[in-house]
Amino acid sequence: MSATEGVAEDGTSERAEFLRDALAGLSGNPKTLPGKYLWDETGSDLFDRICAHPDYYPTKREMALLPQVAAEVAALVGPGVSVVEFGSGASRKIRTLLDALKAPAAFLGLDISGAYLEAAIRRLASDYPSVAMMPVVADYSKPVRLPPGAAAPPILGFFPGTSIGNFTPEQAGGFLARARETLGPSHFLVGADPTRDPIRLRRAYGEAGGLMAALHLNLIDRLNRELGSDFDRSAFRHEARLAEDPFRVEAHLVALRAGTYQLGGQTIRFEAGESIRTDTSHKYPPEVFRALATAQGWEPVRLWIDDDSGFSLHLFQAR
Ligand SMILES: C[S@@+](CC[C@H](N)C(=O)[O-])C[C@H]1O[C@@H](n2cnc3c(N)ncnc32)[C@H](O)[C@@H]1O
């Protein structure tokens, strides 16, 4: 389960799993790579800078909503809660929640980007000495078991940002069902973004000062460095595309010219203009997301909606 152990949950090494997924995705038509491989130390650091960029509205809108949400959640869940955050990354938003909760007992930050997570948790630990802090290096696209005894009830799950949108609706349902298993009897606070404004979306996902391009091109660097491939980074450019049914933003690395590359003993060919889809952000209106979660055994408790963007934070309770 732990990336620091270098063994994936099914027993394969992480490198072997990365190679298997990359070969499967790059030999398909259209070409794809799973978005979870965006996240190494460089990817996590770039995302932290994206969050601070004026074009990246989701973080700003959620942070505007969070103080009020945190105060109300604190009153609803009571004292002594253990918080489990999925994809905690730089672990900044959790501070607003920890500040509002009454005597929180523990914080478990769960992330695939191990070294970055561990550094973030060390910073939190020195600022919240009375809260037991634990990094859990794990891939939440698979079943996750928390370390025994690390999180005692009452438990609050936290999945902020727009990460739920990286799943298709079917995958999101699977994630919500697994999260229920992971958390047990608990509350779960989850962010979802319904934005459809093409100008706002193109700025956030296509531009953000060139940082989005750097985040996605980092995938090419990871393929070359970790899997020994010979992709030419300068032969690709990042593009955000809007797509319908269901509405989503897709990130693509578009080949600027035709090229032939080697990966794991196989030849990968690109035509000029052909792309690799590297990530997807599904935009979930509140009622759609609530129905998805309800179908997986999460009872809606409260919903907060940002006036400016419609960004929503849903509080559920395990049925
Ligand atoms: C878009 S960032 C969000 C960070 C933070 N939660 C926020 O809202 O600002 C996604 C985070 O989830 C982590 N992540 C992405 N896919 C993951 C997976 N399959 N398993 C565990 N963590 C994952 C990334 O490393 C990154 O820290």
The ligand as an SDF file (V2000), in Angstrom:
LIG
                    3D

 27 29  0  0  0  0  0  0  0  0999 V2000
   -5.2920   18.4230   -7.2250 C   0  0  0  0  0  0  0  0  0  0  0  0
   -4.2890   18.0130   -5.8480 S   0  0  0  0  0  0  0  0  0  0  0  0
   -5.2930   18.5390   -4.4710 C   0  0  0  0  0  0  0  0  0  0  0  0
   -4.4880   18.8350   -3.2250 C   0  0  0  0  0  0  0  0  0  0  0  0
   -5.3170   19.3310   -2.0350 C   0  0  0  0  0  0  0  0  0  0  0  0
   -6.1880   18.2820   -1.5180 N   0  0  0  0  0  0  0  0  0  0  0  0
   -6.1360   20.5270   -2.4020 C   0  0  0  0  0  0  0  0  0  0  0  0
   -7.3660   20.4200   -2.3940 O   0  0  0  0  0  0  0  0  0  0  0  0
   -5.5600   21.5780   -2.6940 O   0  0  0  0  0  0  0  0  0  0  0  0
   -4.5210   16.2810   -5.7980 C   0  0  0  0  0  0  0  0  0  0  0  0
   -3.7880   15.6060   -4.6500 C   0  0  0  0  0  0  0  0  0  0  0  0
   -4.1890   14.2370   -4.6080 O   0  0  0  0  0  0  0  0  0  0  0  0
   -3.0550   13.3940   -4.7010 C   0  0  0  0  0  0  0  0  0  0  0  0
   -3.4630   12.2340   -5.5040 N   0  0  0  0  0  0  0  0  0  0  0  0
   -3.7990   12.2250   -6.8120 C   0  0  0  0  0  0  0  0  0  0  0  0
   -4.1660   10.9780   -7.1870 N   0  0  0  0  0  0  0  0  0  0  0  0
   -4.0380   10.2000   -6.0680 C   0  0  0  0  0  0  0  0  0  0  0  0
   -4.2730    8.8110   -5.8220 C   0  0  0  0  0  0  0  0  0  0  0  0
   -4.7130    8.0070   -6.7840 N   0  0  0  0  0  0  0  0  0  0  0  0
   -4.0550    8.3570   -4.5680 N   0  0  0  0  0  0  0  0  0  0  0  0
   -3.6100    9.1920   -3.5690 C   0  0  0  0  0  0  0  0  0  0  0  0
   -3.3690   10.4990   -3.7640 N   0  0  0  0  0  0  0  0  0  0  0  0
   -3.5890   11.0030   -5.0000 C   0  0  0  0  0  0  0  0  0  0  0  0
   -1.9730   14.2290   -5.3570 C   0  0  0  0  0  0  0  0  0  0  0  0
   -0.6750   13.8040   -5.0160 O   0  0  0  0  0  0  0  0  0  0  0  0
   -2.2850   15.6230   -4.8420 C   0  0  0  0  0  0  0  0  0  0  0  0
   -1.6770   15.8770   -3.6090 O   0  0  0  0  0  0  0  0  0  0  0  0
  1  2  1  0
  2  3  1  0
  2 10  1  0
  3  4  1  0
  4  5  1  0
  5  6  1  0
  5  7  1  0
  7  8  2  0
  7  9  1  0
 10 11  1  0
 11 12  1  0
 11 26  1  0
 12 13  1  0
 13 14  1  0
 13 24  1  0
 14 15  1  0
 14 23  1  0
 15 16  2  0
 16 17  1  0
 17 18  1  0
 17 23  2  0
 18 19  1  0
 18 20  2  0
 20 21  1  0
 21 22  2  0
 22 23  1  0
 24 25  1  0
 24 26  1  0
 26 27  1  0
M  CHG  2   2   1   9  -1
M  END
$$$$
